[in-house]
Amino acid sequence: MQKHSLIRLSLLHIAAGLFFYLLYHIPSPRPYTNIAYFLTLGLMSYWAMKKEGLKINWDSAFSWKYSALGLLLMLLIYLATRWGYQLALTGKIPVNINPQQWRYFARPWQVINRLVSVAGILVVVVSLELFYRSYTLELLRPDFKDSGALLISSLLSLLRGGSLGPVTGAYDGLLALIWGWVYIKGGLLPAIIVHLVWDILFIYLTP
């Protein structure tokens, strides 16, 4: 990887992490600020891809096969999350949990106009996939191969999410691994579909 590419990648990820932290630690009219943040992230991704000469890989062979596997994993992780959440609330597992934390993320998306909410979530999903898969992962693949690029891009996602706490960071890292794997196997469109299903489950089926 050329030096200027590494510098650009580092600066964009530092900026993404910093503004993500501020998004949740200063008063703001969420989720509209979320939409603005991720839209900016998507535009930065597109600009960076142009600079690097990267093209969007929408799909490849057997993309729907990997979409189905990814969707199954999203459902299983969501059900496991619901189960663990209830066990923690009832004290059956020794984990301190704020019962309002999940709702803190989901509630702003639920109270606005549903069409705006769904459109906003789509902006979030597409922007994240452009940033972490089409730009970051693709930029890393020539030097680190698929497995290394997948791990590094997922770690960067973990670090961004980790600004809100270890649980958020762990989820971001795990989900990024799955979405990145789907992307490598099937392209951007399957990754977007699988990611979108997770966000719909997480936002609209909040316990």
Number of C-alpha atoms within 10 A of each C-alpha: 11 6 8 10 14 13 11 14 17 13 12 18 20 15 13 19 20 13 14 18 16 13 17 15 11 8 8 12 10 16 21 15 13 21 20 15 18 22 19 14 23 23 14 18 24 20 13 20 20 12 11 15 10 14 12 15 15 15 17 15 10 11 20 18 13 21 24 15 13 24 21 13 16 23 15 12 16 16 13 12 13 16 11 15 19 16 14 17 15 10 12 10 12 10 12 9 13 12 13 10 10 15 16 11 16 19 17 16 22 16 10 14 9 11 9 13 19 19 12 19 21 19 21 22 24 21 25 22 25 22 27 24 29 24 27 24 27 24 23 20 15 12 11 15 12 17 14 15 21 26 18 18 24 25 19 21 26 24 21 24 21 19 17 15 11 13 12 16 20 17 16 20 24 17 21 26 21 21 28 27 20 28 28 23 21 22 26 24 21 26 30 23 20 25 26 21 16 20 18 15 14 19 21 13 11 14 11
